[in-house]
Amino acid sequence: MSSDNRAPKKRLSSSSSTASLSSLAKEKTNHDEESGGQRKLKLFESPLAHERATAPVPEKPEPSISISGPMGVGSHSRHSSIGNIYDQRDDDEDVPSKGNSDAIMRDTPEFRRYEEATNIELFYDLFFVANLTTFTDVHEINGPEALKAYAGFFCILWFLWCQVSLFDVRFVTDSILERLGKACQFGVMIGLAVVGPNFDATNQDTATFRSLALILMFSRIILGLQYLTVLWAVWNYKNSKLPLALAATSSFVAAFVYFGTFFGFTRSNPTSKAFIVWYITAIAETIVSVSLSAKWEVLSFRSTHLVQRMSLLTLIILGEGIIGIAKSISTVVANETTWTAPLTLTTLAAVVIIYFIYMIYFDWLNRNKFGSVREEIWAFLHFPFHLALIVLVEAVAQFIVWRKVVEVLRSVNKKYIAALVNFTGTTSLQLAQSLTNVTNEAFTEHAPKLTRTYEDAQRQIYNIGNATFNSTAQMMDITTLFSVLQDSIFGNFGIEPKKSKTVDTVPDPLEERKENLEILKLIYIYFFIAAGLTLILMNILNFISLQQKTRGDRLRIVVNGVVGIILASLASLANTDTGFEFAQSAWVLPTGAITFVSVMALNFTKLL
């Protein structure tokens, strides 16, 4: 009686026992390699957590009829035994068969998952950082076209990083083939660094854009081949071939489309719109990737470190902001040794903005799993978030330089105005001598980098001395002299207005001054728009990641959204006299800093 009441032992099929033994053998091998101090690098390493070299051997069929007694009923299949009065189970009860677990494993393979980014992924991120830093250095945002070019190249770089990361978080391994694939992806990043400095959609260099089309094509071919290696690893798993084949096909189709754009760039059409296809294709790739992962478990992002990868990229972009602030400080120090209170306030506000964005983002980051689908939506919403963030940190860095430029210009202008107001002479030569003294003093404090600046200044002073005293022509020459000096100061601080398309003509001083001030207006506009969008998108990411939202959480989310909208709406003041005066003041960055500090404080208050 006691022997019949014992729990039945789990029976292993020949296939499942073979898989278990293979897994144990593999674990022992890995342990032996690790204990030896250095693992052996293989040509190909499967991303699977449990190997299955061949299709499982069919199980030996059970007898068609077996005799069951009152004891041990649970050890026999309900449908293969004669019914008895002692079995109280309902006829409709779903009794799992002993081969079900093996069947599930055969349908969906189990991949290795990593809680943190691997070394090879972090090393790949270094190439992203290098590209972003280099492109930022060579592309000054001095007009709407430059801003579009900056955002456009960042989109290309981000989607390339995203596609590679989506593969890595699910299937990354360490083998010779994988390292070769990564080496090719590193080469793609180097290629982007080569073509990046000449990326200008409004005045396209044919060789640059054709090369970029081939680089993007090559990157997707490599990615498609990497998916095929995973397909080969799961070849003996049921229902796993089609999704991986579709993922590989998606990359190959994208490569074909990128190659097709190669022929859209010609010397006869330097403003071709073929590059727009790149962005459409990148977005389509992302949509396909999300759709495939939602439909098939083999491509799912469940239990991956996708959230960590996106948060690491956020840190990288914030780090780019810190680098930008440091470079701006170096630019200021190289041209001016005095630090005023407004400049100090602006610099501190820049650091506060970066720091509080970091705190808000990671305080709102849900470190628990919040659902595979929601994690994917959360991850891909990082594209607009990162785009807004990179533009924001760039504006923050530029405002430090602009704060000092405004101070220097006001100081120099006061000296010229004082010279004109206090001038008591009655001849043009006396006026020219007075302005020469002021100009020499300004050049002593802010030496021009170009010899042409000295020549232009001397020419204008000569014209002033030979013009009719107090005539309209003389006033225009004085205005031109101001413009020459102003242009020199802008150049010293690395600010260059958009060059005129007119060749061999003297620029209109008033027009040149307007172009210089338009740069400040542009930075003011995209600073507040980017700051507002950054806050709004962080708020949306927080909303998606929260599994259970209290009344206070919902109210905070609404308030944060309203604050973000108000912050972005300040950009509309740029075209007003009040807004333009505000843009030249020292309160632009402090306004943004106060906003982010207030949002941070709001999230720790118990009033909501």
C-alpha positions in Angstrom: 0.0 0.0 0.0 2.8 2.4 0.9 4.7 1.7 -2.2 1.6 2.5 -4.4 1.1 5.8 -2.7 4.5 7.2 -3.6 4.7 10.1 -6.1 5.4 8.8 -9.6 8.9 9.5 -10.8 9.3 11.9 -13.7 9.9 10.0 -16.9 12.3 11.5 -19.4 12.0 10.9 -23.1 15.1 10.0 -25.0 15.1 13.4 -26.6 14.7 15.4 -23.4 17.3 13.3 -21.5 19.7 13.8 -24.4 19.2 17.6 -24.2 19.7 17.6 -20.5 22.9 15.6 -20.8 24.1 17.9 -23.6 23.4 21.0 -21.4 25.2 19.5 -18.4 28.1 18.6 -20.6 28.3 22.1 -22.0 28.1 23.7 -18.5 30.9 21.4 -17.4 33.0 22.3 -20.3 32.4 26.0 -19.7 33.3 25.6 -16.0 36.5 23.8 -16.9 37.4 26.5 -19.4 36.8 29.2 -16.8 38.7 27.4 -14.1 41.6 27.2 -16.5 41.8 31.0 -16.5 41.0 31.6 -20.2 38.1 30.4 -22.3 38.6 28.9 -25.7 37.2 31.0 -28.6 35.1 29.1 -31.0 34.4 29.7 -34.6 30.7 29.8 -33.9 28.9 29.9 -30.5 25.2 29.2 -30.3 23.1 31.8 -28.5 20.9 29.1 -27.1 20.8 28.3 -23.4 20.1 24.7 -24.2 21.6 23.0 -27.2 19.7 20.7 -29.5 21.9 19.4 -32.3 19.2 17.4 -34.0 15.5 17.0 -34.0 14.1 15.1 -30.9 13.7 11.4 -31.2 10.0 10.5 -31.2 8.8 9.0 -27.9 8.0 5.3 -27.6 4.1 5.1 -27.8 2.3 4.1 -24.7 0.2 0.9 -24.7 -3.3 1.4 -26.1 -4.9 0.0 -23.0 -3.6 -0.3 -19.5 -5.2 -1.6 -16.3 -5.5 1.0 -13.6 -6.5 0.3 -10.0 -7.6 2.5 -7.1 -4.0 3.4 -6.3 -1.6 5.4 -8.5 -4.3 6.7 -10.8 -2.3 9.9 -11.4 0.6 8.0 -12.9 -1.4 7.0 -16.0 -2.8 9.0 -18.8 -6.6 9.5 -18.5 -7.2 8.8 -22.1 -5.1 5.6 -22.3 -6.6 3.8 -19.3 -9.9 2.2 -18.4 -12.1 4.5 -16.2 -12.6 3.6 -12.6 -14.8 4.9 -9.8 -11.9 6.1 -7.7 -10.8 8.7 -10.3 -12.6 11.9 -9.3 -11.1 14.1 -12.1 -13.5 15.8 -14.5 -13.5 14.4 -18.0 -12.8 17.9 -19.4 -9.7 18.5 -17.2 -6.6 19.3 -19.2 -4.0 16.8 -18.1 -0.5 17.7 -19.3 1.3 15.1 -21.1 4.9 14.3 -20.2 6.0 15.3 -23.6 4.5 18.8 -23.4 7.5 20.5 -21.9 9.7 19.0 -24.6 7.3 20.1 -27.2 7.3 23.7 -26.0 11.1 23.6 -26.0 11.1 22.2 -29.5 8.7 25.1 -30.6 10.5 28.0 -28.9 14.2 27.8 -28.1 15.6 29.3 -25.0 18.3 31.9 -25.5 20.9 33.1 -23.1 19.9 36.4 -21.4 22.2 38.9 -19.8 21.2 41.3 -17.0 23.7 43.8 -18.1 25.4 45.0 -21.4 28.3 42.8 -22.5 31.7 44.2 -23.0 31.4 44.0 -26.8 28.2 46.1 -26.6 29.9 48.7 -24.5 32.8 48.8 -26.9 30.4 49.4 -29.8 29.0 52.3 -27.8 32.4 54.0 -27.9 32.2 54.2 -31.7 28.8 55.9 -31.3 30.2 58.4 -28.8 33.2 59.1 -31.1 30.9 59.7 -34.1 28.6 62.0 -32.2 31.4 64.0 -30.6 33.2 64.4 -34.0 30.1 65.5 -35.8 29.2 68.0 -33.1 32.7 69.5 -33.3 32.6 70.1 -37.1 29.0 71.1 -37.5 28.2 74.4 -35.9 24.4 75.1 -35.7 24.3 78.6 -37.3 21.0 78.4 -39.2 17.9 76.3 -39.7 19.6 74.2 -42.4 22.5 73.4 -40.1 20.1 72.3 -37.4 18.3 70.1 -39.9 21.6 68.5 -40.9 22.6 68.0 -37.3 19.3 66.3 -36.5 19.3 64.3 -39.7 22.8 62.8 -39.2 21.9 62.0 -35.6 18.8 60.1 -36.8 21.0 58.0 -39.1 23.4 57.3 -36.3 20.7 56.5 -33.8 18.8 54.0 -36.0 22.0 52.2 -36.9 22.9 51.9 -33.3 19.3 50.8 -32.5 19.2 48.0 -35.1 22.6 46.6 -34.0 21.5 46.8 -30.3 18.2 45.1 -31.0 20.1 42.1 -32.3 22.7 42.2 -29.5 20.3 42.2 -26.6 18.7 39.0 -27.8 21.4 37.0 -29.6 24.8 38.4 -28.6 27.6 35.7 -28.2 31.3 35.7 -28.2 32.8 33.7 -31.1 35.1 34.3 -34.1 32.1 34.9 -36.4 30.5 37.3 -33.9 33.7 39.2 -33.5 34.1 39.4 -37.3 30.6 40.8 -37.5 31.3 43.4 -34.9 34.5 44.4 -36.7 32.4 45.0 -39.8 30.0 47.1 -37.7 32.9 49.1 -36.3 34.0 49.7 -39.9 30.5 51.1 -40.6 30.9 53.5 -37.7 34.3 54.6 -39.0 32.7 55.1 -42.4 30.1 57.4 -40.9 32.9 59.4 -39.2 34.4 59.9 -42.7 31.3 61.2 -44.4 29.9 63.0 -41.4 31.8 66.3 -41.8 30.5 66.8 -45.3 26.9 65.9 -44.5 24.7 68.8 -45.8 21.4 68.0 -47.3 20.9 71.5 -48.8 24.3 71.5 -50.7 25.0 67.8 -51.2 28.4 66.4 -52.1 27.6 63.6 -54.4 30.5 61.4 -53.3 29.6 61.8 -49.7 25.9 60.9 -50.0 26.6 58.0 -52.4 29.2 56.7 -49.9 26.7 57.0 -47.1 24.2 55.0 -49.1 26.7 52.2 -49.6 27.7 52.3 -45.9 24.1 51.9 -44.8 23.6 49.1 -47.3 26.7 47.3 -46.0 25.5 47.7 -42.3 22.2 46.0 -43.1 23.9 43.2 -45.0 26.0 42.4 -42.0 23.0 42.5 -39.7 21.1 40.2 -42.0 24.0 37.7 -42.0 24.0 37.8 -38.2 20.3 36.9 -38.1 21.1 34.0 -40.5 23.7 32.6 -38.0 21.0 32.6 -35.3 18.6 30.9 -37.8 21.2 28.2 -38.3 21.5 27.7 -34.6 17.7 27.1 -34.2 17.2 25.2 -37.4 15.9 22.1 -35.5 13.3 24.0 -33.5 9.8 24.1 -34.7 8.2 27.4 -35.7 11.5 29.3 -35.2 12.7 29.3 -38.8 10.1 31.7 -40.3 10.5 34.6 -37.8 14.2 34.6 -38.0 14.1 34.3 -41.8 11.8 37.3 -41.9 14.1 39.3 -39.6 17.0 38.5 -41.9 14.9 39.3 -45.0 14.0 42.7 -43.5 17.6 43.6 -43.2 18.4 42.5 -46.7 15.4 44.4 -48.1 16.6 47.5 -46.3 20.1 47.0 -47.7 18.6 46.8 -51.2 16.6 50.1 -50.6 19.7 51.9 -49.4 21.6 50.7 -52.4 18.8 52.1 -54.6 19.3 55.6 -53.2 22.9 55.5 -54.5 21.6 56.4 -57.9 19.5 59.2 -56.6 22.5 61.5 -55.9 23.9 63.2 -58.9 26.1 66.2 -59.5 23.4 67.8 -61.5 21.0 67.8 -58.5 22.8 68.9 -55.3 19.5 69.1 -53.5 18.2 65.6 -54.1 15.5 64.3 -51.8 16.6 60.7 -52.1 18.0 60.9 -48.6 14.5 61.0 -47.1 14.2 57.4 -48.1 16.9 56.6 -45.5 14.7 57.8 -42.7 11.5 56.1 -44.0 13.4 52.9 -44.3 14.9 53.1 -40.8 11.5 53.7 -39.3 10.0 50.9 -41.3 12.8 48.6 -40.1 11.9 49.5 -36.5 8.2 48.8 -37.0 8.9 45.5 -38.6 11.2 44.5 -35.7 8.6 45.4 -33.2 5.9 43.6 -35.1 7.9 40.4 -35.4 8.9 40.4 -31.8 5.3 40.8 -30.7 4.1 37.9 -32.9 6.9 35.3 -32.3 8.4 34.4 -29.0 11.8 33.5 -30.6 12.2 37.3 -31.4 10.8 38.6 -28.1 12.6 41.1 -26.0 11.4 39.4 -22.8 14.1 39.1 -20.1 16.6 41.0 -22.2 18.6 44.1 -21.1 16.9 46.4 -23.6 15.9 48.9 -20.9 19.5 49.1 -19.8 20.8 49.7 -23.3 18.5 52.6 -23.8 19.3 54.1 -20.4 23.0 53.7 -21.2 22.6 55.7 -24.4 20.8 58.4 -22.4 23.9 58.6 -20.2 26.1 58.8 -23.3 24.1 61.8 -24.6 24.1 63.5 -21.2 27.9 62.9 -21.2 28.0 64.6 -24.6 26.3 67.6 -22.9 29.0 67.6 -20.2 31.7 67.6 -22.9 30.0 70.5 -24.7 29.9 72.5 -21.4 33.6 71.9 -20.8 34.5 72.9 -24.4 32.4 76.1 -24.1 34.2 77.0 -20.8 37.5 76.4 -22.6 36.4 78.7 -25.4 35.5 81.4 -23.0 38.7 81.1 -21.0 40.8 81.2 -24.1 39.4 84.5 -25.1 38.5 86.2 -21.8 40.0 85.8 -18.4 37.4 87.7 -16.4 34.3 85.9 -15.1 31.3 88.0 -14.3 28.4 87.1 -12.1 26.0 86.6 -15.0 28.4 84.3 -16.8 28.9 82.3 -13.6 25.2 82.0 -13.2 24.7 80.8 -16.7 27.5 78.1 -16.4 26.0 76.8 -13.1 22.6 76.7 -14.6 23.9 74.6 -17.5 25.4 72.1 -15.1 22.1 72.0 -13.1 20.1 71.3 -16.2 22.2 68.3 -17.2 22.3 67.0 -13.6 18.6 67.3 -12.9 17.6 65.7 -16.2 19.8 62.8 -15.2 18.1 62.6 -11.8 14.6 62.9 -13.2 15.2 60.3 -15.9 16.7 57.6 -13.6 14.3 58.4 -10.7 11.4 57.8 -13.1 13.1 54.6 -14.5 11.2 51.5 -13.5 13.9 48.9 -12.7 11.4 46.1 -12.6 10.1 44.4 -15.7 6.9 46.2 -16.8 5.8 44.0 -19.7 7.4 43.0 -23.0 5.2 45.2 -25.2 5.4 48.2 -23.0 9.1 47.8 -22.7 9.4 47.9 -26.5 7.2 51.0 -26.8 9.2 52.6 -24.0 12.4 51.8 -25.7 11.5 53.1 -29.2 10.1 56.3 -27.7 13.7 57.0 -26.8 14.3 58.1 -30.4 12.4 61.4 -30.1 13.5 61.7 -26.5 17.2 61.3 -27.5 16.8 63.6 -30.4 15.3 66.3 -28.2 17.9 65.7 -25.5 20.9 66.0 -27.9 19.6 69.3 -29.3 19.0 70.5 -25.8 22.5 69.8 -24.5 23.9 71.4 -27.6 21.9 74.6 -27.0 23.0 74.6 -23.3 26.6 74.5 -24.3 26.2 77.2 -26.9 24.5 79.6 -24.5 27.5 79.7 -22.3 29.6 81.1 -25.1 26.8 83.4 -26.2 26.6 84.8 -22.7 30.2 85.9 -22.9 29.9 87.2 -26.5 27.0 89.4 -25.5 29.0 90.8 -22.6 32.0 91.5 -24.8 30.0 93.1 -27.5 28.2 95.4 -25.0 31.5 96.4 -23.5 33.0 97.3 -26.9 29.9 99.1 -28.1 29.9 101.2 -25.0 33.5 102.3 -25.8 32.6 103.3 -29.3 29.5 105.1 -28.2 31.5 106.9 -25.6 34.1 107.9 -28.2 31.4 109.3 -30.5 29.4 111.1 -27.7 32.5 112.7 -26.2 34.1 113.7 -29.5 34.6 117.4 -29.6 36.5 117.7 -32.9 35.2 119.2 -36.1 37.1 117.2 -38.8 36.9 113.8 -40.2 40.6 113.2 -39.5 40.1 113.9 -35.8 37.2 111.5 -35.8 39.2 108.8 -37.6 42.0 109.2 -35.0 39.6 108.8 -32.1 38.0 105.7 -33.6 41.5 104.3 -34.3 42.4 104.6 -30.7 39.2 102.7 -29.6 39.8 100.1 -32.3 43.4 99.5 -31.3 42.3 99.1 -27.7 39.6 96.6 -28.8 42.1 94.6 -30.9 44.5 94.5 -28.0 41.9 92.9 -25.8 40.4 90.7 -28.5 43.0 90.1 -31.1 41.5 89.1 -34.5 42.5 85.7 -35.8 42.4 86.8 -39.5 44.8 89.3 -41.1 41.9 90.4 -43.2 40.2 91.8 -40.2 43.0 94.3 -39.7 42.9 95.2 -43.4 39.1 95.8 -43.3 39.3 97.9 -40.2 42.1 100.0 -41.7 40.1 100.5 -44.9 37.1 101.7 -43.0 39.1 104.1 -40.8 40.7 105.5 -44.0 37.2 106.0 -45.5 36.0 107.7 -42.4 39.0 110.1 -42.4 38.4 111.0 -46.1 34.6 111.3 -46.0 32.7 114.5 -45.5 32.4 115.1 -41.8 29.1 114.0 -40.3 27.8 112.9 -43.7 25.6 109.8 -44.4 28.5 108.1 -46.1 30.7 108.6 -43.0 28.0 107.2 -40.7 27.8 104.1 -43.0 31.6 103.7 -42.7 31.4 103.9 -38.9 28.7 101.2 -39.0 30.8 99.0 -41.2 33.7 99.4 -38.8 31.5 98.3 -35.9 30.5 95.3 -38.1 34.1 94.4 -38.8 35.0 94.4 -35.1 31.8 92.5 -34.2 32.6 89.9 -36.8 36.1 89.5 -35.3 34.7 88.9 -31.8 32.2 86.3 -33.1 35.0 84.5 -34.9 37.2 84.5 -31.8 34.5 82.6 -29.9 33.9 80.2 -32.8 30.6 81.6 -33.9 30.4 81.9 -37.7 27.2 83.2 -39.4 26.0 81.5 -42.5 28.2 82.6 -45.4 26.5 84.7 -48.1 26.1 83.0 -51.5 27.2 86.2 -53.2 30.9 86.1 -54.1 33.4 89.0 -54.2 31.0 91.5 -52.7 31.2 93.5 -49.5 28.4 92.3 -47.1 25.9 94.8 -45.9 26.8 95.6 -42.3 23.2 95.8 -41.2 22.5 92.4 -42.9 25.6 90.8 -41.4 24.6 92.0 -37.9 21.1 90.6 -38.5 22.5 87.2 -39.5 24.7 87.2 -36.3 21.7 87.9 -34.1 19.6 85.4 -36.0 21.9 82.7 -34.7 21.2 83.7 -31.1 17.5 83.8 -31.9 17.7 80.3 -33.3 19.5 78.9 -30.3 16.9 80.5 -28.0 14.1 78.9 -30.0 15.4 75.3 -30.1 16.6 75.5 -26.5 13.1 76.0 -25.1 11.4 73.7 -27.6 13.9 70.9 -26.9 13.7 71.5 -23.1 9.9 71.3 -23.2 9.9 68.2 -25.4 12.6 66.5 -23.2 10.4 67.0 -20.1 7.2 65.9 -21.9 8.9 62.8 -23.3 10.4 61.8 -20.0 6.9 62.2 -18.5 5.5 59.9 -21.2 8.2 57.3 -20.5 7.4 57.5 -16.8 3.7 57.0 -17.5 4.4 53.9 -19.7 6.8 52.3 -17.1 4.4 52.7 -14.1 2.5 49.5 -13.6 0.2 50.8 -10.9 -0.6 54.5 -10.9 -1.9 56.2 -7.8 -4.0 59.3 -7.9 -0.9 61.3 -6.9 1.1 59.7 -9.8 -1.6 60.7 -12.3 -1.8 64.3 -11.0 2.0 64.6 -11.1 2.1 63.4 -14.7 -0.5 65.9 -15.7 1.3 68.8 -14.0 4.6 67.7 -15.5 3.1 67.7 -18.9 1.6 71.2 -18.5 5.0 72.5 -17.3 6.7 71.0 -20.3 4.2 72.7 -22.7 4.7 76.0 -20.9 8.5 75.7 -21.2 8.3 74.9 -24.9 5.9 77.8 -25.5 8.6 80.3 -24.3 10.2 79.8 -27.8 7.3 81.8 -29.3 8.7 85.0 -27.6 11.8 85.0 -29.8 10.2 87.3 -32.5 9.1 89.9 -29.9 11.2 92.7 -28.5 10.7 91.4 -25.0 11.7 87.9 -26.0 14.8 89.1 -27.8 15.9 91.1 -24.8 15.3 88.0 -22.7 17.4 86.0 -25.1 20.4 88.4 -24.6 20.0 88.3 -20.8 21.6 85.9 -18.3 18.3 84.3 -17.3 17.7 81.9 -20.2 19.5 78.9 -18.8 18.5 79.7 -15.2 14.9 79.6 -16.3 15.3 76.1 -17.6 17.3 75.1 -14.5 14.6 76.4 -12.2 12.0 74.4 -14.2 13.8 71.1 -13.9 14.5 71.6 -10.2 10.8 72.4 -9.6 9.8 69.2 -11.4 12.3 67.2 -9.4 10.9 68.7 -6.1 7.4 68.0 -7.2 8.1 64.3 -7.5 9.2 64.2 -3.8 6.4 66.2 -2.3 3.5 64.6 -0.6 1.0 67.3 -1.5 0.1 65.5 -4.8 
